[in-house]
Amino acid sequence: MLLCFFIILFCFNQPASAGPFIQTQVNIPDKPFSPFIFDPFHVDVRPVLGEKSRDLQFRASITDPEQILSANLYYKQSDELGYRLIPMERLPGMKPEFTAKIPPDQLWNSTVRYYTEFLTQKSVIKTAEQSVHLNGFEEDLSRIPDLVITEIVVNSKNRKGKDAFEFIEVYNTTHEPISLKHYQLRYRNPAQGTEMDDVYSFHTNPVTLSPGKPYVFWLRKKGQEHLTVADFNAMYKSQLKEGEHVSVIESKGLSNSKSRLVSITTNIGEEISSAAFRLKPSWFSEHKSLLFKYPMDGTSQMKLISNIEEEPTPGKVLKAQIPSEKKEISQDIHKPVIEDMTVRKPVKPTESIEIKADVQDDQVVKTVKLRYRTNRKDDFKEILLQKDHNDRLFHHIIYSPVLIGKEQLEYQLEASDGENTAMTMKKIIDVEQVSKAHGLRFNVEEGDTVSGLFPLKATSDQKKSIELLIDGKRNQQVFSALEADPYIAFDVKGTNLYFKNGVSIGKHLLSIFDDSTKVYRTYTMPIPEAEMKKEGLQTISFHAGTKTSPVDRLPGENHDDFELKNVRMILSNGTQIPPINAKPEKEWRMGDSGNAKKVRTFQFEIPKEAYVSTFMKWDTRRLKEGPHLIEAKTSDEHASIHVMVDNTGPKIKTNVQTNDPYKGAFTLKANVTDRWSDIEEMKAYVDGKPISLPYQTSSSELNPGEHTLTIKAKDAAGNLTTVKKEFKTVHEHPEPPERVADKTKMKSSKQTVLTKDPTNDKLDYSFYRAYQYTSLHPSMNILKYAAETEPPKSFNEKGEMIFSHEERNRIAFADGKSVETKDLHRFPYHRFQIKVHQDVREKDVVEAMWKGSSLSGRKVTMYAWNHQQEKWDKITHHFAKDQKEFYLKGLLSVRQYMKNHTFDLLVQDEISKAQKPYKMVWMSDTQYYAKTYPHIFKQMVEWIRDQREKLNIQYVFHTGDIVDDSKDKQWHRADTFMRVLDEHQIPYGVLAGNHDVRHKDGFYAEYGKYFGEKRFANKPYYGESYQNNRGHYDLISAGGNDYMMVYMGWGIKQDEIDWLNRVISEHPDRIVILNFHEYLLVSGNRSPIGDLIFHQVVKRHPNIVAVFSGHYHGASRKVDELDDDNDGKVDRKVYQILADYQSGPEGGQGFMRLITADQEKNQLHFTTYSPYMNQEHFYDPKTYGDQDEFSIDVDLTPKMKSVKTNYFELNVYTNVLIGEARGVKSGKKASFEWKGLKPNEDYYWYTVAKDRFQGKAISPIWKIHTKDDREETFLRK
């Protein structure tokens, strides 16, 4: 057989491509065929740069390949290690070639030695060993960490069924000894992050690593304390000395089957080096080492060079693992600089203190320590601080249980770079305790005000019997009591956001804790003494809550799962009382999974000596108001104070006149006083509207008739007084003026008007020029059309038709005649284009008035073309209750709506697009796609784009959690993918979920930046925006159906509900679908905010048919039948639907809801589909039934639309004064003469009548027509 062998070396980035290669050719005789090693010809290898993201590929070309049973490549990168094997694969095609490649993550040296071996039916053919040199592996000591991890054993020999001799080996790469006083060894589950690290600190028991030497840390497990370093040496045949070469760390051990990471960090958490081992069972052969080489790329990540081949060698390293020479360390002479950023204001007992600092150094900060104490007699407690990865500052929270009963916190900060240390001055933060006094004392102070049933206490440090006296009289009804309310404190971790976990005493809920916690966090809350038992054990219960309640309010709801420990009761003097039925250090599992419990109770016994106070329920209502003497006595102590008793509210006097009505300007005033207490709060209202006193107003500003001034005042004792005063105002405004005479000549006109003032005031008349335009005016152009959208997309639509002469005449007068435009499948409108007089200016008032009708239940809107923004602006609208005529009136801004002295207005009814089957798509909670699976997000929107025409997709919903962490990278991805819909004009709506706004922070800035109003403002379907698209609505019409898609983002309160009610009420003819992030639970019950929305929004509007939501992981629905007119019959069904698939594999695998309109059945049909999986149904119908596929009933019958114009006019009210009449009595005529007019011309004017009390009335615009000069000439002749 002739074997031609070619070995080709490739280095490439993505797919393999031609590059530097080696080629040899060997001739082998046919027979005899026996194992041999042959020498290849000259190998031509050109240097190849780098190892990053490049494969090292080998290719062999062989004659007569049918004889080959297998082919293997053997390679090694160090003579200290054995060869590794890679099977070679035969390439497809006629040319007989085999290939193998070494992935870049397995390359770690500049020299790779290799040979190949071919197995035939009779023998093994082995090529000679060759080598190839790779660039990019040059040693740079300045980029190598001072400490590196060289060896880890994760699966050692067992003792009593447990790995007994696991170890981590660390090597000092420098020429100086390194004390680990400023370093930590960490063991991490990468999926949980650094917060959950197992940390082994050497700060209090430092270990020193000799230069250029390894050091071993033996991880001894619990129960193996009997094993010694001698046993360790016997296992590995080593001679390590404890404290010199090896140290014992008491540990939980290393995982044999999970991906984990070991790192060396400074005490502040900055990583020096790290060694990761992945989830590959073959890596963890028993009694084999994981060997690592120092990083050569400037990072801290060690390079794995061997996993299952080598026996453990603790205390020894290979040359391949370490630099060729020791690293020099420069001398550091500068101290770190500490900036204490702590807010040092006094805190209350239940408040915690956050210590905050910035520490800088010219090289590196290794240790930052906080020392604090709450008693000058005590030693300082030391805490090592970690640098926060977000703000790069140092934080530490001193929780309130440490502060209760203490008067102050004293603290100091220290920082070290390993050689130099800096310290701050000692600083003090005061703690405001309930009582800092000593000796015999009260729970009130001299001069305090009390009222009602007051809990009076007296306390003595001597714990003696106390006698209480009021005004010298002893009170018999006294009890022993605690001086102040105690506290319950506890530590929890693993809680999840928005689960309402709770703490209770009896039936009283003390508090809810609903934040996320990865590490233990301390909570402290007061226990009202009134809720405690008078004697016996006090029982505190902890509840693993659902997202709606701390208790099982709704069956089937998921409960939070978390860990609870260190439950303790703390008295006001700082005494901590552990529970009698539990060990404080024990971790308790709370929740509804495994052996966890939804409720756990802890019992506390308060010692009798803690009841240091004497207590009485002092009914101050039985005493006269004013000063009273309180005394307390013991056998050798006496204390007394004076307090004020005040059980009546403030006195309120006003200047309101109740007999005669107010006329003109007047001021409402009030004098609020209290004899015994300060005034704490005062509020005033006129007719329910808040005002500030004194309040200046007038009869012209208020409606005529009766009014109510309400004043509420509360004193420091909590007593409230409410006073209501009725008053009246006259009817101030004159009646609208009437024209009573018109004497118009050729060049002048005398006009006479008359009006009456309701209080007979004299009137001043001002006469102004005006302009009026109707359909008979030649400068008005009128058009009609039915557009595709409402309002039209452009200024003038192609296909508009001009009103005929007959049609213009029909709308010239408001006489019942009209012109109607109907359409079933488009938006009918009438457009009015008016060129006004050249004298019209910005300050003039322009009014448009339309009279007409539409079909019952329709919304008719007047729009004006905004020349600045180039869009149709809504001016006003009306809902037609029937087919009777109505008016639309609106004022127009000259600056916005006039261009070239021309206004464009249109009046339009709402309709829909051509009737044709259509679909809508609903996606939600795309957060994991934006964070981890962007390829799925991309496929989802591209599928919508590609299927738009085929499926007639008319709209896309997104119900929030667009991103996971509100970070720029995720926002950029979401922006890019959703922009596919923008670029292809596919209508869609979005809202913000809790992840989009940083949960409880409610931070909408990033959401507004990427998905704010600006993104949607110019889209024809986009309706009104609420707070930069925090809420909005879209007007969508499809298949003859008119929808209103209403959205409101995370953090819904009353203002948001009020906005929802307003905009929905303005569109009663639309099919409304509400969209929220949180509304329906997985159980099919509404969340608390969902209940609020249902009762305050859904039930109020008969046109709401469905509510969509996400947030909760799963799919469910709830149907409510509503009787809108209270006649005892069901008028509609409201379908409340949850769809959130993020808990599935890959963040939900791209499943979306498809909604199909079936107009024949009057139904919307829901299905689920994933373009990524090309699969229907997230939930298998065989198991889950109609969880994913169902229909809801909606009236989808297309509605006829109509706009019918009866009359239209445009009025211009200028401020050009053309005449005046002063001091005219009420009911008397007022005249003016308008001179300088032209013959045979139309002129318009109006008048304003005012009295001296600010009463005012404006007349309509009147027309005059001057006589024809030819007619005058004829008459004179």
Secondary structure, DSSP 8 states (H G I E B T S, - for coil): -------EEEEESSS----S---------SSS---EEE---------B---TT-EEEEEEE-SSGGGEEEEEEEEES-TTS--EEEE-EE-SSSS-EEEEEE-GGG--SSEEEEEEEEEESS-EEEE--EEEEBSS----GGGS-SEEEEEEESS--EETTEE---EEEEEE-BSS-EEGGGEEEEEE-TTT-GGG-EEEE-SSS--EE-TT-EEEEEEEETT-TT--HHHHHHHHT----BTTTEEEEEE----SSS-EEEEEEETTS-EEEEEEE-S-GGGG-TT--EEEE--SSSSSB-EEEESSS----TT---GGGS-SS-B---------EEEE------B-TT--EEEEEEEE-SS---EEEEEEESSTTS--EEEE--B-TTT--EEEEE-GGGTTT-SEEEEEEEEE-SS-EEE---EEEEB--S----SSEESS-TT-EE-SEEEEEEE-TT----EEEETTEE-S--EEE-SS--EEEEEEES--TT--EEEEETTEEEEEE----SS-EEEEEE--GGGS-SSS-EEEEEE---SS-SS-SSTT-----EEEEEEEEE-TTS-EE--TTS-TT--EEESSSTT-BSEEEEEE---GGG--EEEEEEEGGGS-SEEEEEEEE-SS-EEEEEEEE--S--EEEE---SSS-B-SEEEE-EEEE-SSS-EEEEEEEETTEEE-SSEEEETTTS-SEEEEEEEEEEETT--EEEEEEEEEE---S----EEEEEEE-SSEEEEEEE---TT---EEEEEEEEEEE-TTSTTEEEEEEEESSSS-SSSS-TT-EE--HHHHHHTSSSSS--EEEEESSSEEEEEEEEE--TT--TTSEEEEEEEEE--TT-EEEEEEEETTTTEEEEEEEEE-SSSS-EEEEEEE-HHHH-BTTEEEEEEEE---------EEEEE---HHHHHT-HHHHHHHHHHHHHHHHHHTEEEEEE-S--SSS--HHHHHHHHHHHHHHHHTT--EE----GGGGTGGG---HHHHHHHSHHHHTTSTTEEEEETTTTEEEEEEEETTEEEEEEEE-SS--HHHHHHHHHHHHT-TTSEEEEEESS-B-TTS-B-HHHHHHHHHTGGG-TTEEEEEE-SSSEEEEEEEEE-TTSSSS--EEEEEEEEE-TTSGGGGTT-EEEEEEETTTTEEEEEEEETTTTEE-SS-HHHHGGGS-EEEE-------EEEEEEEEEEEEEEEEEEEEEEEE-TT-EEEEEEES--TT-EEEEEEEEE-TTS-EEE---EEEE---HHHHHHHH-
